Every structure is written in C-alpha cells, then in structure tokens.
Amino acid sequence: MINRLSLALVVALSPLGALAGGLDTPVETPLLMPPIAAPAPFLIFTLGGGARVEPSYFGADSYEAVPDI
C-alpha cells in the first residue's frame, strides 16, 4: 500500500522538476526598453471661424452679424 502511494506521489510530482529549470542556469533580468517617442510635428495649424454681432456703426442702435475668423 505504501509503495503504491509513494509511486503515485512520485509520478504526480515529477513534472514539477521540469518547470523549475536548471540550477546552473543564471537568472536573467528582463531588459526594459524606454518607449520610443513619436517625432514632434513640424507645423501646428489651428483654424477657427464663427460669427459675431456688432453695431452697424459706432453709437448705432441696430446691430448686424459679421464673420469672425
């Protein structure tokens, strides 16, 4: 009974030795590379547009819509 139990235990635990690796193998730390930065854009361009309301002339009571770029 003990022989069968010990044989079953050895067979069940034998794959663990393959996962452990060799003792003579040096431990290697992973090389961490810094992220590669994307090149900066050569030209940045912003375009805006809309409309605004202003008096027809200085001191006028009426207003008109004019483009605002």
CHARMM internal coordinates of N, CA and C (Angstrom, degrees):
IC EDIT
DIST 1 N 1 CA 1.4534
DIST 1 CA 1 C 1.5318
ANGL 1 N 1 CA 1 C 110.80
DIST 1 C 2 N 1.3339
ANGL 1 CA 1 C 2 N 116.83
DIHE 1 N 1 CA 1 C 2 N -43.79
DIST 2 N 2 CA 1.4542
ANGL 1 C 2 N 2 CA 120.60
DIHE 1 CA 1 C 2 N 2 CA -179.77
DIST 2 CA 2 C 1.5182
ANGL 2 N 2 CA 2 C 110.00
DIHE 1 C 2 N 2 CA 2 C -69.23
DIST 2 C 3 N 1.3214
ANGL 2 CA 2 C 3 N 118.20
DIHE 2 N 2 CA 2 C 3 N -34.96
DIST 3 N 3 CA 1.4598
ANGL 2 C 3 N 3 CA 120.95
DIHE 2 CA 2 C 3 N 3 CA 179.36
DIST 3 CA 3 C 1.5256
ANGL 3 N 3 CA 3 C 111.41
DIHE 2 C 3 N 3 CA 3 C -65.56
DIST 3 C 4 N 1.3154
ANGL 3 CA 3 C 4 N 117.03
DIHE 3 N 3 CA 3 C 4 N -40.85
DIST 4 N 4 CA 1.4652
ANGL 3 C 4 N 4 CA 119.66
DIHE 3 CA 3 C 4 N 4 CA 178.00
DIST 4 CA 4 C 1.5190
ANGL 4 N 4 CA 4 C 110.94
DIHE 3 C 4 N 4 CA 4 C -67.08
DIST 4 C 5 N 1.3106
ANGL 4 CA 4 C 5 N 117.18
DIHE 4 N 4 CA 4 C 5 N -40.01
DIST 5 N 5 CA 1.4420
ANGL 4 C 5 N 5 CA 122.01
DIHE 4 CA 4 C 5 N 5 CA -179.92
DIST 5 CA 5 C 1.5320
ANGL 5 N 5 CA 5 C 110.66
DIHE 4 C 5 N 5 CA 5 C -66.00
DIST 5 C 6 N 1.3150
ANGL 5 CA 5 C 6 N 117.53
DIHE 5 N 5 CA 5 C 6 N -43.67
DIST 6 N 6 CA 1.4577
ANGL 5 C 6 N 6 CA 120.29
DIHE 5 CA 5 C 6 N 6 CA 178.96
DIST 6 CA 6 C 1.5273
ANGL 6 N 6 CA 6 C 110.75
DIHE 5 C 6 N 6 CA 6 C -68.13
DIST 6 C 7 N 1.3277
ANGL 6 CA 6 C 7 N 117.98
DIHE 6 N 6 CA 6 C 7 N -37.34
DIST 7 N 7 CA 1.4634
ANGL 6 C 7 N 7 CA 121.12
DIHE 6 CA 6 C 7 N 7 CA 177.16
DIST 7 CA 7 C 1.5213
ANGL 7 N 7 CA 7 C 110.80
DIHE 6 C 7 N 7 CA 7 C -65.56
DIST 7 C 8 N 1.3104
ANGL 7 CA 7 C 8 N 117.96
DIHE 7 N 7 CA 7 C 8 N -40.73
DIST 8 N 8 CA 1.4653
ANGL 7 C 8 N 8 CA 121.59
DIHE 7 CA 7 C 8 N 8 CA 177.89
DIST 8 CA 8 C 1.5218
ANGL 8 N 8 CA 8 C 110.76
DIHE 7 C 8 N 8 CA 8 C -65.70
DIST 8 C 9 N 1.3267
ANGL 8 CA 8 C 9 N 117.27
DIHE 8 N 8 CA 8 C 9 N -37.69
DIST 9 N 9 CA 1.4524
ANGL 8 C 9 N 9 CA 121.63
DIHE 8 CA 8 C 9 N 9 CA 178.47
DIST 9 CA 9 C 1.5198
ANGL 9 N 9 CA 9 C 111.26
DIHE 8 C 9 N 9 CA 9 C -66.95
DIST 9 C 10 N 1.3233
ANGL 9 CA 9 C 10 N 117.73
DIHE 9 N 9 CA 9 C 10 N -41.73
DIST 10 N 10 CA 1.4693
ANGL 9 C 10 N 10 CA 121.56
DIHE 9 CA 9 C 10 N 10 CA 178.44
DIST 10 CA 10 C 1.5234
ANGL 10 N 10 CA 10 C 110.39
DIHE 9 C 10 N 10 CA 10 C -65.53
DIST 10 C 11 N 1.3069
ANGL 10 CA 10 C 11 N 117.98
DIHE 10 N 10 CA 10 C 11 N -42.28
DIST 11 N 11 CA 1.4702
ANGL 10 C 11 N 11 CA 121.72
DIHE 10 CA 10 C 11 N 11 CA 179.81
DIST 11 CA 11 C 1.5275
ANGL 11 N 11 CA 11 C 110.27
DIHE 10 C 11 N 11 CA 11 C -66.56
DIST 11 C 12 N 1.3133
ANGL 11 CA 11 C 12 N 117.89
DIHE 11 N 11 CA 11 C 12 N -37.78
DIST 12 N 12 CA 1.4616
ANGL 11 C 12 N 12 CA 121.37
DIHE 11 CA 11 C 12 N 12 CA -178.49
DIST 12 CA 12 C 1.5270
ANGL 12 N 12 CA 12 C 111.59
DIHE 11 C 12 N 12 CA 12 C -71.84
DIST 12 C 13 N 1.3328
ANGL 12 CA 12 C 13 N 118.69
DIHE 12 N 12 CA 12 C 13 N -34.55
DIST 13 N 13 CA 1.4571
ANGL 12 C 13 N 13 CA 122.01
DIHE 12 CA 12 C 13 N 13 CA -175.97
DIST 13 CA 13 C 1.5207
ANGL 13 N 13 CA 13 C 113.49
DIHE 12 C 13 N 13 CA 13 C -95.06
DIST 13 C 14 N 1.2993
ANGL 13 CA 13 C 14 N 119.43
DIHE 13 N 13 CA 13 C 14 N -3.94
DIST 14 N 14 CA 1.4652
ANGL 13 C 14 N 14 CA 121.02
DIHE 13 CA 13 C 14 N 14 CA -176.96
DIST 14 CA 14 C 1.5311
ANGL 14 N 14 CA 14 C 113.61
DIHE 13 C 14 N 14 CA 14 C -66.10
DIST 14 C 15 N 1.3227
ANGL 14 CA 14 C 15 N 122.65
DIHE 14 N 14 CA 14 C 15 N -32.87
DIST 15 N 15 CA 1.4711
ANGL 14 C 15 N 15 CA 119.74
DIHE 14 CA 14 C 15 N 15 CA 177.68
DIST 15 CA 15 C 1.5225
ANGL 15 N 15 CA 15 C 113.17
DIHE 14 C 15 N 15 CA 15 C -67.42
DIST 15 C 16 N 1.3173
ANGL 15 CA 15 C 16 N 119.42
DIHE 15 N 15 CA 15 C 16 N -20.01
DIST 16 N 16 CA 1.4589
ANGL 15 C 16 N 16 CA 121.62
DIHE 15 CA 15 C 16 N 16 CA -179.15
DIST 16 CA 16 C 1.5187
ANGL 16 N 16 CA 16 C 111.54
DIHE 15 C 16 N 16 CA 16 C -65.80
DIST 16 C 17 N 1.2976
ANGL 16 CA 16 C 17 N 119.02
DIHE 16 N 16 CA 16 C 17 N -29.59
DIST 17 N 17 CA 1.4559
ANGL 16 C 17 N 17 CA 122.05
DIHE 16 CA 16 C 17 N 17 CA 177.75
DIST 17 CA 17 C 1.5159
ANGL 17 N 17 CA 17 C 112.12
DIHE 16 C 17 N 17 CA 17 C -66.97
DIST 17 C 18 N 1.3039
ANGL 17 CA 17 C 18 N 117.66
DIHE 17 N 17 CA 17 C 18 N -33.79
DIST 18 N 18 CA 1.4606
ANGL 17 C 18 N 18 CA 121.21
DIHE 17 CA 17 C 18 N 18 CA 178.35
DIST 18 CA 18 C 1.5262
ANGL 18 N 18 CA 18 C 111.09
DIHE 17 C 18 N 18 CA 18 C -71.15
DIST 18 C 19 N 1.3131
ANGL 18 CA 18 C 19 N 117.39
DIHE 18 N 18 CA 18 C 19 N -30.39
DIST 19 N 19 CA 1.4546
ANGL 18 C 19 N 19 CA 120.75
DIHE 18 CA 18 C 19 N 19 CA 179.89
DIST 19 CA 19 C 1.5255
ANGL 19 N 19 CA 19 C 112.13
DIHE 18 C 19 N 19 CA 19 C -77.30
DIST 19 C 20 N 1.3179
ANGL 19 CA 19 C 20 N 117.84
DIHE 19 N 19 CA 19 C 20 N -23.39
DIST 20 N 20 CA 1.4534
ANGL 19 C 20 N 20 CA 121.24
DIHE 19 CA 19 C 20 N 20 CA -175.83
DIST 20 CA 20 C 1.5240
ANGL 20 N 20 CA 20 C 112.29
DIHE 19 C 20 N 20 CA 20 C -73.14
DIST 20 C 21 N 1.3204
ANGL 20 CA 20 C 21 N 119.55
DIHE 20 N 20 CA 20 C 21 N -29.12
DIST 21 N 21 CA 1.4538
ANGL 20 C 21 N 21 CA 121.70
DIHE 20 CA 20 C 21 N 21 CA -178.47
DIST 21 CA 21 C 1.5122
ANGL 21 N 21 CA 21 C 110.76
DIHE 20 C 21 N 21 CA 21 C 85.91
DIST 21 C 22 N 1.3274
ANGL 21 CA 21 C 22 N 116.20
DIHE 21 N 21 CA 21 C 22 N 173.28
DIST 22 N 22 CA 1.4557
ANGL 21 C 22 N 22 CA 120.36
DIHE 21 CA 21 C 22 N 22 CA -178.87
DIST 22 CA 22 C 1.5152
ANGL 22 N 22 CA 22 C 111.94
DIHE 21 C 22 N 22 CA 22 C -82.59
DIST 22 C 23 N 1.3100
ANGL 22 CA 22 C 23 N 116.12
DIHE 22 N 22 CA 22 C 23 N 150.67
DIST 23 N 23 CA 1.4540
ANGL 22 C 23 N 23 CA 119.87
DIHE 22 CA 22 C 23 N 23 CA 179.01
DIST 23 CA 23 C 1.5235
ANGL 23 N 23 CA 23 C 112.23
DIHE 22 C 23 N 23 CA 23 C -77.70
DIST 23 C 24 N 1.3459
ANGL 23 CA 23 C 24 N 117.24
DIHE 23 N 23 CA 23 C 24 N -20.26
DIST 24 N 24 CA 1.4557
ANGL 23 C 24 N 24 CA 120.14
DIHE 23 CA 23 C 24 N 24 CA -179.85
DIST 24 CA 24 C 1.5352
ANGL 24 N 24 CA 24 C 112.07
DIHE 23 C 24 N 24 CA 24 C -88.50
DIST 24 C 25 N 1.3186
ANGL 24 CA 24 C 25 N 118.55
DIHE 24 N 24 CA 24 C 25 N -0.95
DIST 25 N 25 CA 1.4533
ANGL 24 C 25 N 25 CA 122.52
DIHE 24 CA 24 C 25 N 25 CA 179.77
DIST 25 CA 25 C 1.5343
ANGL 25 N 25 CA 25 C 108.82
DIHE 24 C 25 N 25 CA 25 C -82.96
DIST 25 C 26 N 1.3501
ANGL 25 CA 25 C 26 N 118.36
DIHE 25 N 25 CA 25 C 26 N 124.04
DIST 26 N 26 CA 1.4691
ANGL 25 C 26 N 26 CA 119.30
DIHE 25 CA 25 C 26 N 26 CA 179.56
DIST 26 CA 26 C 1.5243
ANGL 26 N 26 CA 26 C 110.94
DIHE 25 C 26 N 26 CA 26 C -69.70
DIST 26 C 27 N 1.2971
ANGL 26 CA 26 C 27 N 114.28
DIHE 26 N 26 CA 26 C 27 N 149.24
DIST 27 N 27 CA 1.4640
ANGL 26 C 27 N 27 CA 120.52
DIHE 26 CA 26 C 27 N 27 CA 179.02
DIST 27 CA 27 C 1.5211
ANGL 27 N 27 CA 27 C 107.88
DIHE 26 C 27 N 27 CA 27 C -81.27
DIST 27 C 28 N 1.3126
ANGL 27 CA 27 C 28 N 117.16
DIHE 27 N 27 CA 27 C 28 N 125.73
DIST 28 N 28 CA 1.4609
ANGL 27 C 28 N 28 CA 122.03
DIHE 27 CA 27 C 28 N 28 CA -179.56
DIST 28 CA 28 C 1.5207
ANGL 28 N 28 CA 28 C 108.93
DIHE 27 C 28 N 28 CA 28 C -107.48
DIST 28 C 29 N 1.3158
ANGL 28 CA 28 C 29 N 115.37
DIHE 28 N 28 CA 28 C 29 N 130.26
DIST 29 N 29 CA 1.4477
ANGL 28 C 29 N 29 CA 119.12
DIHE 28 CA 28 C 29 N 29 CA 175.38
DIST 29 CA 29 C 1.5260
ANGL 29 N 29 CA 29 C 108.39
DIHE 28 C 29 N 29 CA 29 C -87.11
DIST 29 C 30 N 1.3074
ANGL 29 CA 29 C 30 N 118.22
DIHE 29 N 29 CA 29 C 30 N 141.97
DIST 30 N 30 CA 1.4661
ANGL 29 C 30 N 30 CA 119.75
DIHE 29 CA 29 C 30 N 30 CA -179.91
DIST 30 CA 30 C 1.5264
ANGL 30 N 30 CA 30 C 110.93
DIHE 29 C 30 N 30 CA 30 C -68.00
DIST 30 C 31 N 1.3004
ANGL 30 CA 30 C 31 N 115.57
DIHE 30 N 30 CA 30 C 31 N 141.74
DIST 31 N 31 CA 1.4651
ANGL 30 C 31 N 31 CA 121.68
DIHE 30 CA 30 C 31 N 31 CA 178.90
DIST 31 CA 31 C 1.5199
ANGL 31 N 31 CA 31 C 108.49
DIHE 30 C 31 N 31 CA 31 C -85.17
DIST 31 C 32 N 1.3121
ANGL 31 CA 31 C 32 N 115.93
DIHE 31 N 31 CA 31 C 32 N 116.87
DIST 32 N 32 CA 1.4629
ANGL 31 C 32 N 32 CA 120.45
DIHE 31 CA 31 C 32 N 32 CA -179.00
DIST 32 CA 32 C 1.5174
ANGL 32 N 32 CA 32 C 108.87
DIHE 31 C 32 N 32 CA 32 C -92.65
DIST 32 C 33 N 1.3048
ANGL 32 CA 32 C 33 N 116.77
DIHE 32 N 32 CA 32 C 33 N 118.81
DIST 33 N 33 CA 1.4533
ANGL 32 C 33 N 33 CA 122.33
DIHE 32 CA 32 C 33 N 33 CA -179.70
DIST 33 CA 33 C 1.5260
ANGL 33 N 33 CA 33 C 108.78
DIHE 32 C 33 N 33 CA 33 C -94.45
DIST 33 C 34 N 1.3348
ANGL 33 CA 33 C 34 N 117.45
DIHE 33 N 33 CA 33 C 34 N 137.27
DIST 34 N 34 CA 1.4648
ANGL 33 C 34 N 34 CA 118.69
DIHE 33 CA 33 C 34 N 34 CA 175.68
DIST 34 CA 34 C 1.5245
ANGL 34 N 34 CA 34 C 109.54
DIHE 33 C 34 N 34 CA 34 C -69.11
DIST 34 C 35 N 1.3168
ANGL 34 CA 34 C 35 N 117.35
DIHE 34 N 34 CA 34 C 35 N 149.05
DIST 35 N 35 CA 1.4677
ANGL 34 C 35 N 35 CA 118.92
DIHE 34 CA 34 C 35 N 35 CA 179.72
DIST 35 CA 35 C 1.5315
ANGL 35 N 35 CA 35 C 110.57
DIHE 34 C 35 N 35 CA 35 C -64.54
DIST 35 C 36 N 1.3066
ANGL 35 CA 35 C 36 N 114.84
DIHE 35 N 35 CA 35 C 36 N 143.21
DIST 36 N 36 CA 1.4660
ANGL 35 C 36 N 36 CA 120.64
DIHE 35 CA 35 C 36 N 36 CA 179.22
DIST 36 CA 36 C 1.5266
ANGL 36 N 36 CA 36 C 108.13
DIHE 35 C 36 N 36 CA 36 C -80.00
DIST 36 C 37 N 1.3215
ANGL 36 CA 36 C 37 N 115.54
DIHE 36 N 36 CA 36 C 37 N 121.92
DIST 37 N 37 CA 1.4646
ANGL 36 C 37 N 37 CA 120.12
DIHE 36 CA 36 C 37 N 37 CA -178.37
DIST 37 CA 37 C 1.5261
ANGL 37 N 37 CA 37 C 109.61
DIHE 36 C 37 N 37 CA 37 C -78.47
DIST 37 C 38 N 1.2974
ANGL 37 CA 37 C 38 N 115.39
DIHE 37 N 37 CA 37 C 38 N 140.98
DIST 38 N 38 CA 1.4598
ANGL 37 C 38 N 38 CA 120.74
DIHE 37 CA 37 C 38 N 38 CA 176.96
DIST 38 CA 38 C 1.5274
ANGL 38 N 38 CA 38 C 108.49
DIHE 37 C 38 N 38 CA 38 C -73.64
DIST 38 C 39 N 1.3174
ANGL 38 CA 38 C 39 N 116.96
DIHE 38 N 38 CA 38 C 39 N 145.06
DIST 39 N 39 CA 1.4633
ANGL 38 C 39 N 39 CA 118.58
DIHE 38 CA 38 C 39 N 39 CA 179.41
DIST 39 CA 39 C 1.5262
ANGL 39 N 39 CA 39 C 110.94
DIHE 38 C 39 N 39 CA 39 C -64.78
DIST 39 C 40 N 1.3141
ANGL 39 CA 39 C 40 N 115.71
DIHE 39 N 39 CA 39 C 40 N 144.76
DIST 40 N 40 CA 1.4566
ANGL 39 C 40 N 40 CA 120.86
DIHE 39 CA 39 C 40 N 40 CA -179.56
DIST 40 CA 40 C 1.5303
ANGL 40 N 40 CA 40 C 109.79
DIHE 39 C 40 N 40 CA 40 C -70.86
DIST 40 C 41 N 1.3146
ANGL 40 CA 40 C 41 N 117.87
DIHE 40 N 40 CA 40 C 41 N 144.60
DIST 41 N 41 CA 1.4622
ANGL 40 C 41 N 41 CA 119.37
DIHE 40 CA 40 C 41 N 41 CA 179.34
DIST 41 CA 41 C 1.5286
ANGL 41 N 41 CA 41 C 110.99
DIHE 40 C 41 N 41 CA 41 C -65.80
DIST 41 C 42 N 1.3249
ANGL 41 CA 41 C 42 N 115.78
DIHE 41 N 41 CA 41 C 42 N 145.54
DIST 42 N 42 CA 1.4534
ANGL 41 C 42 N 42 CA 121.65
DIHE 41 CA 41 C 42 N 42 CA -178.67
DIST 42 CA 42 C 1.5231
ANGL 42 N 42 CA 42 C 111.05
DIHE 41 C 42 N 42 CA 42 C -73.82
DIST 42 C 43 N 1.3274
ANGL 42 CA 42 C 43 N 116.92
DIHE 42 N 42 CA 42 C 43 N -35.50
DIST 43 N 43 CA 1.4575
ANGL 42 C 43 N 43 CA 120.97
DIHE 42 CA 42 C 43 N 43 CA -175.28
DIST 43 CA 43 C 1.5269
ANGL 43 N 43 CA 43 C 108.67
DIHE 42 C 43 N 43 CA 43 C -140.01
DIST 43 C 44 N 1.3080
ANGL 43 CA 43 C 44 N 115.96
DIHE 43 N 43 CA 43 C 44 N 133.65
DIST 44 N 44 CA 1.4661
ANGL 43 C 44 N 44 CA 121.17
DIHE 43 CA 43 C 44 N 44 CA 174.84
DIST 44 CA 44 C 1.5198
ANGL 44 N 44 CA 44 C 106.99
DIHE 43 C 44 N 44 CA 44 C -115.43
DIST 44 C 45 N 1.3355
ANGL 44 CA 44 C 45 N 116.23
DIHE 44 N 44 CA 44 C 45 N 128.54
DIST 45 N 45 CA 1.4517
ANGL 44 C 45 N 45 CA 121.63
DIHE 44 CA 44 C 45 N 45 CA -174.10
DIST 45 CA 45 C 1.5196
ANGL 45 N 45 CA 45 C 108.71
DIHE 44 C 45 N 45 CA 45 C -129.62
DIST 45 C 46 N 1.3266
ANGL 45 CA 45 C 46 N 117.34
DIHE 45 N 45 CA 45 C 46 N 131.20
DIST 46 N 46 CA 1.4522
ANGL 45 C 46 N 46 CA 123.09
DIHE 45 CA 45 C 46 N 46 CA 177.47
DIST 46 CA 46 C 1.5213
ANGL 46 N 46 CA 46 C 108.96
DIHE 45 C 46 N 46 CA 46 C -125.55
DIST 46 C 47 N 1.3214
ANGL 46 CA 46 C 47 N 116.23
DIHE 46 N 46 CA 46 C 47 N 131.21
DIST 47 N 47 CA 1.4520
ANGL 46 C 47 N 47 CA 121.47
DIHE 46 CA 46 C 47 N 47 CA 179.86
DIST 47 CA 47 C 1.5174
ANGL 47 N 47 CA 47 C 107.78
DIHE 46 C 47 N 47 CA 47 C -124.40
DIST 47 C 48 N 1.3088
ANGL 47 CA 47 C 48 N 116.66
DIHE 47 N 47 CA 47 C 48 N 128.87
DIST 48 N 48 CA 1.4572
ANGL 47 C 48 N 48 CA 121.05
DIHE 47 CA 47 C 48 N 48 CA 178.37
DIST 48 CA 48 C 1.5154
ANGL 48 N 48 CA 48 C 110.09
DIHE 47 C 48 N 48 CA 48 C -127.38
DIST 48 C 49 N 1.2770
ANGL 48 CA 48 C 49 N 115.91
DIHE 48 N 48 CA 48 C 49 N 157.79
DIST 49 N 49 CA 1.4542
ANGL 48 C 49 N 49 CA 120.13
DIHE 48 CA 48 C 49 N 49 CA 179.89
DIST 49 CA 49 C 1.5126
ANGL 49 N 49 CA 49 C 110.31
DIHE 48 C 49 N 49 CA 49 C -159.54
DIST 49 C 50 N 1.2888
ANGL 49 CA 49 C 50 N 115.27
DIHE 49 N 49 CA 49 C 50 N 163.10
DIST 50 N 50 CA 1.4480
ANGL 49 C 50 N 50 CA 119.66
DIHE 49 CA 49 C 50 N 50 CA 179.15
DIST 50 CA 50 C 1.5183
ANGL 50 N 50 CA 50 C 110.01
DIHE 49 C 50 N 50 CA 50 C 171.45
DIST 50 C 51 N 1.3005
ANGL 50 CA 50 C 51 N 115.59
DIHE 50 N 50 CA 50 C 51 N -157.18
DIST 51 N 51 CA 1.4671
ANGL 50 C 51 N 51 CA 121.79
DIHE 50 CA 50 C 51 N 51 CA 179.52
DIST 51 CA 51 C 1.5191
ANGL 51 N 51 CA 51 C 108.19
DIHE 50 C 51 N 51 CA 51 C -139.95
DIST 51 C 52 N 1.3271
ANGL 51 CA 51 C 52 N 114.88
DIHE 51 N 51 CA 51 C 52 N 152.15
DIST 52 N 52 CA 1.4546
ANGL 51 C 52 N 52 CA 120.03
DIHE 51 CA 51 C 52 N 52 CA 175.89
DIST 52 CA 52 C 1.5214
ANGL 52 N 52 CA 52 C 108.15
DIHE 51 C 52 N 52 CA 52 C -138.27
DIST 52 C 53 N 1.2972
ANGL 52 CA 52 C 53 N 114.24
DIHE 52 N 52 CA 52 C 53 N 162.63
DIST 53 N 53 CA 1.4604
ANGL 52 C 53 N 53 CA 120.69
DIHE 52 CA 52 C 53 N 53 CA -179.40
DIST 53 CA 53 C 1.5188
ANGL 53 N 53 CA 53 C 107.30
DIHE 52 C 53 N 53 CA 53 C -113.19
DIST 53 C 54 N 1.3310
ANGL 53 CA 53 C 54 N 115.47
DIHE 53 N 53 CA 53 C 54 N 131.42
DIST 54 N 54 CA 1.4652
ANGL 53 C 54 N 54 CA 120.63
DIHE 53 CA 53 C 54 N 54 CA 178.24
DIST 54 CA 54 C 1.5242
ANGL 54 N 54 CA 54 C 108.96
DIHE 53 C 54 N 54 CA 54 C -143.29
DIST 54 C 55 N 1.3033
ANGL 54 CA 54 C 55 N 116.77
DIHE 54 N 54 CA 54 C 55 N 161.58
DIST 55 N 55 CA 1.4784
ANGL 54 C 55 N 55 CA 118.91
DIHE 54 CA 54 C 55 N 55 CA 179.76
DIST 55 CA 55 C 1.5335
ANGL 55 N 55 CA 55 C 110.98
DIHE 54 C 55 N 55 CA 55 C -64.69
DIST 55 C 56 N 1.3044
ANGL 55 CA 55 C 56 N 116.06
DIHE 55 N 55 CA 55 C 56 N 151.44
DIST 56 N 56 CA 1.4652
ANGL 55 C 56 N 56 CA 120.59
DIHE 55 CA 55 C 56 N 56 CA 178.74
DIST 56 CA 56 C 1.5237
ANGL 56 N 56 CA 56 C 110.57
DIHE 55 C 56 N 56 CA 56 C -60.40
DIST 56 C 57 N 1.2948
ANGL 56 CA 56 C 57 N 117.01
DIHE 56 N 56 CA 56 C 57 N -37.99
DIST 57 N 57 CA 1.4675
ANGL 56 C 57 N 57 CA 123.16
DIHE 56 CA 56 C 57 N 57 CA 175.26
DIST 57 CA 57 C 1.5185
ANGL 57 N 57 CA 57 C 107.05
DIHE 56 C 57 N 57 CA 57 C -153.04
DIST 57 C 58 N 1.2999
ANGL 57 CA 57 C 58 N 118.38
DIHE 57 N 57 CA 57 C 58 N 166.04
DIST 58 N 58 CA 1.4552
ANGL 57 C 58 N 58 CA 122.62
DIHE 57 CA 57 C 58 N 58 CA -177.06
DIST 58 CA 58 C 1.5286
ANGL 58 N 58 CA 58 C 110.56
DIHE 57 C 58 N 58 CA 58 C -60.56
DIST 58 C 59 N 1.3263
ANGL 58 CA 58 C 59 N 116.06
DIHE 58 N 58 CA 58 C 59 N 121.46
DIST 59 N 59 CA 1.4622
ANGL 58 C 59 N 59 CA 121.56
DIHE 58 CA 58 C 59 N 59 CA 179.84
DIST 59 CA 59 C 1.5022
ANGL 59 N 59 CA 59 C 113.74
DIHE 58 C 59 N 59 CA 59 C 90.13
DIST 59 C 60 N 1.3426
ANGL 59 CA 59 C 60 N 120.10
DIHE 59 N 59 CA 59 C 60 N 2.68
DIST 60 N 60 CA 1.4712
ANGL 59 C 60 N 60 CA 122.23
DIHE 59 CA 59 C 60 N 60 CA -178.25
DIST 60 CA 60 C 1.5203
ANGL 60 N 60 CA 60 C 110.29
DIHE 59 C 60 N 60 CA 60 C -77.60
DIST 60 C 61 N 1.3287
ANGL 60 CA 60 C 61 N 115.83
DIHE 60 N 60 CA 60 C 61 N 152.96
DIST 61 N 61 CA 1.4546
ANGL 60 C 61 N 61 CA 121.74
DIHE 60 CA 60 C 61 N 61 CA 176.45
DIST 61 CA 61 C 1.5226
ANGL 61 N 61 CA 61 C 111.82
DIHE 60 C 61 N 61 CA 61 C -91.14
DIST 61 C 62 N 1.3072
ANGL 61 CA 61 C 62 N 118.28
DIHE 61 N 61 CA 61 C 62 N -14.32
DIST 62 N 62 CA 1.4643
ANGL 61 C 62 N 62 CA 121.48
DIHE 61 CA 61 C 62 N 62 CA 179.99
DIST 62 CA 62 C 1.5457
ANGL 62 N 62 CA 62 C 108.82
DIHE 61 C 62 N 62 CA 62 C -100.14
DIST 62 C 63 N 1.3190
ANGL 62 CA 62 C 63 N 114.44
DIHE 62 N 62 CA 62 C 63 N 151.17
DIST 63 N 63 CA 1.4615
ANGL 62 C 63 N 63 CA 120.61
DIHE 62 CA 62 C 63 N 63 CA -178.32
DIST 63 CA 63 C 1.5195
ANGL 63 N 63 CA 63 C 109.76
DIHE 62 C 63 N 63 CA 63 C -119.81
DIST 63 C 64 N 1.3268
ANGL 63 CA 63 C 64 N 115.65
DIHE 63 N 63 CA 63 C 64 N 157.59
DIST 64 N 64 CA 1.4534
ANGL 63 C 64 N 64 CA 120.45
DIHE 63 CA 63 C 64 N 64 CA 174.96
DIST 64 CA 64 C 1.5286
ANGL 64 N 64 CA 64 C 109.00
DIHE 63 C 64 N 64 CA 64 C -136.64
DIST 64 C 65 N 1.3377
ANGL 64 CA 64 C 65 N 116.03
DIHE 64 N 64 CA 64 C 65 N 152.58
DIST 65 N 65 CA 1.4572
ANGL 64 C 65 N 65 CA 121.56
DIHE 64 CA 64 C 65 N 65 CA 177.75
DIST 65 CA 65 C 1.5117
ANGL 65 N 65 CA 65 C 109.03
DIHE 64 C 65 N 65 CA 65 C -89.10
DIST 65 C 66 N 1.3301
ANGL 65 CA 65 C 66 N 115.76
DIHE 65 N 65 CA 65 C 66 N 132.86
DIST 66 N 66 CA 1.4666
ANGL 65 C 66 N 66 CA 121.21
DIHE 65 CA 65 C 66 N 66 CA -179.44
DIST 66 CA 66 C 1.5338
ANGL 66 N 66 CA 66 C 107.75
DIHE 65 C 66 N 66 CA 66 C -129.68
DIST 66 C 67 N 1.3341
ANGL 66 CA 66 C 67 N 117.43
DIHE 66 N 66 CA 66 C 67 N 151.45
DIST 67 N 67 CA 1.4719
ANGL 66 C 67 N 67 CA 120.21
DIHE 66 CA 66 C 67 N 67 CA 178.33
DIST 67 CA 67 C 1.5269
ANGL 67 N 67 CA 67 C 111.00
DIHE 66 C 67 N 67 CA 67 C -68.45
DIST 67 C 68 N 1.3025
ANGL 67 CA 67 C 68 N 115.96
DIHE 67 N 67 CA 67 C 68 N 146.99
DIST 68 N 68 CA 1.4608
ANGL 67 C 68 N 68 CA 121.43
DIHE 67 CA 67 C 68 N 68 CA 179.04
DIST 68 CA 68 C 1.5316
ANGL 68 N 68 CA 68 C 107.04
DIHE 67 C 68 N 68 CA 68 C -128.38
DIST 68 C 69 N 1.3277
ANGL 68 CA 68 C 69 N 115.85
DIHE 68 N 68 CA 68 C 69 N 108.76
DIST 69 N 69 CA 1.4754
ANGL 68 C 69 N 69 CA 121.49
DIHE 68 CA 68 C 69 N 69 CA -178.27
DIST 69 CA 69 C 1.5101
ANGL 69 N 69 CA 69 C 108.86
DIHE 68 C 69 N 69 CA 69 C -107.62
END
COOR INIT
IC SEED 1 N 1 CA 1 C
IC BUILD
